[in-house]
Amino acid sequence: MSLKNLGKHNENWKLAERKGFLIIVSGPSGVGKGTIVRELIKSAPEHLVKSVSVTTRKPRFHEVEGVDYFFKPIDEFSELIEKDMLLEYACIFDGKLYGTPRKYVEEQVNKGRDVILEIDVQGALQIKKKWKDGVFIFILPPTLKELERRLRDRKTEDEEAIRNRLAVAHKELEYISEYNYIIVNDEVVDSVEYVKSVIIAEHCNIKRNFKDG
């Protein structure tokens, strides 16, 4: 049923089979997006799953294939690129390749699960070209001064690294218009609820629920 005929045949509505969707979460380093994603998945593990990346690095002793990462040698990773089987990929600071496998995301959303992917802006822009109905959420700090405070409170980086992260944050803010939603992470509990509200709203989205024809 097409939407234009909905009013004429409202006694015979034909909803599309429930499918999940891909949720892309980005934001500056130190904004708290990782904590938000972890709390979301804990709140609804049967409906929400974290995207599992593929990487060329070796597994660490506690990591499980298909749970933490899909571990691939460089030739297999290159083949995934050639066959357009990655939604995005990048070479990270350790010199190893990381990417988001299309197959895993497709399998999960077809099972009705929502897949959450925490990724930087450049990765999100790659995905946007290949996954048209993704839900893109940008997490903001209350202020840039508060972001700096959070970075310093972590006590994991020196002054130069903190300044570099703040410079990157300024650049990332230029791409907010590429996202569907922005959420200011003042309190994690509130931010988790805001993201839940976005997910509920998207599941009620007309275009996701009605089949054409």
N, C-alpha and C positions, 0 to 999 in steps of 0.2 A: 504494500500500500504506500503510495506516495503521500507526502505531507499535505499536498494541495487537496487531496480527496478525503482527508481525515474527517472533516466535518460531515461529509455525506455518508460515511460508513462507520460512524463512531461506535456502533453496536458490534463491530467486527474488527477491533483493533488488532493489529498483528505486530507484536513486539519482536525485536530482533533477539536472537539467543544471547544471553548474558555473556559478555566477554570482559576480560580485564583490560587494562591499558597501561602504558608506560608513563611513569612519573619521573621527570628529570629535576633533580634538586641541585642548585648551584648557589654560590655565595662566597664571599672572601674567606680566606684562611682565618680561623679563629672565631668565626661568627656563630658556630655551634650547630652547623648543619648535620654533622655526624651524629651528635647526640640526639637531635630531632629524629633522624632516620631510625636510629636504634630503638627509640621509644615508640615510634609508630609501629615498627614490626613486632615489638613485644606486645603491643596492645591488640593486634589482630593477626597472629601468625598464620591462621588458616586462609586469610584473604590477601595478605601483603607479603611479598618476598623481595629480598634484596637481589639486584642483578649480580650475577656471577661473572666476573671478568676472565678473559683469557690472557695469559702472560707467557713470556719466553724465559722468565727466571725460574730457578729451581725451587721446589717446595721446601718450606721450613719444616722442622720436625713435627710440629703440631698441626700442620695444614692438611686438609683433606681434598682430594681431587673432586671437582664438581660441587663442592660446598664452599670452600674458600676461594678457589680459582680453578680454571681449566689450564693445566700446564702443558705447553706445546713447545716443541723445538722450533727454531727459527724458520726452517723450511716449511713446516706445517702452518705457521703463522703467516708466512708470505703467501701461501696458497689461499688462506682465508681472505686475505686482502684482494688477491687477483680475482677471486670468485665473488667478490662483493658480499661476503658473509659476515662482515663486521659493520656495525652501525657507526662506530668511530674507533680510532686507534691513535696512539701517540707513543713516543719514546720518552720515558720518564727519566728523572735525574740519575738513576742508577744505571742508565744505558740499556735497560731492558724494555721490551715492547709490551704494551698493555692495550686491550681493546674490549669492546662490548659485542659479544656474539649475537647475531640476529636470531639464530635458531633457538637459543635458550629463551629469549624474550618472547618469541612467537609461541613457543610451547606453553609458557606460563600464562600468557594472556588468553590463549585458546582454552585453557582449563578454567578460566574465570578469575584468575588471580591478577592483582595489580602488582606491577614490578616497579620497584623504586631504585633509581640509579642516582647516586651522589657523584657529581662530576664537575669539572671546571667549565668555564664559559666556552673555551675553544672546542671542547668535546661536545658540549650541548649544541653548539652551532652546527657541528658535523651531523649530529643525530637529527636535527630539525630538517635537514635536507632529505633524509632517508626514511623518517618515521613521522608521517604527516599528522597523525592524531595524538601525538604525545602531549602530556600536560607539563608545562614548563614553569617551575616555581623558583623564584630567586629569594634567598634569605638575606635580609639586611640587618646590620647592627643598629641599635638605637641612634648612635652617632659614630663618626669615625674615631672620635676620642675614646669612646667606650671600646671600640674594636682594638685600639692600641693597648688599652688597659688589659683586655683579655689576653692579648698576645704576650704581654709582659708577665702576666700572672702565671702563664704556663711554665715559665722559666726553663724552656727547652731550647732557646735560640739566643744568639748573641745580638748585639745592637744592629749590626749590618743586616742580618737576616730579617730582623723585625722591620727595619726600614724598607727592605726589598718587598716584603709581604704587603706593607701598607701602600707602596707604589703600585703593586699589582692590583690591589683592591680598588684604587682610584680608576685604573684602566677597566676593570671588570664592571664597574658601575655604569660605564658608557653603553653597556649592552642590555640594560634592564628592559628596554622596549622590545627585545626579542622574546621576552617571557610572557606567560599568560597571567601570572599572579606574583605579587610581592608580599612577603610576610616579614615584619620587623620582629626579630627575636630578642625581646626584652626579657621575658620569662619563658623557659623551655616548655613548661606545662601548657601555657597559653598557645605557644607556637604549634605544638603538637595538635592541639584542638583545632586550630585554624587550618592546618593541612588536612585533618580529617574532614572538616567542612568542605574543603575544596574537592576532596575525593567523592564525598556524597553528592555534591552538586554535579560533578562530571558524570556520575552514574545515572543522574536524572536528566542529563542532556538529551534534548530531542533527537539530535542527529545520531547519537549513539544507540537510541532505543527503537527507532522505527525503520523498518525495511522499506526500500523503494519497491515500486511495482504494486 
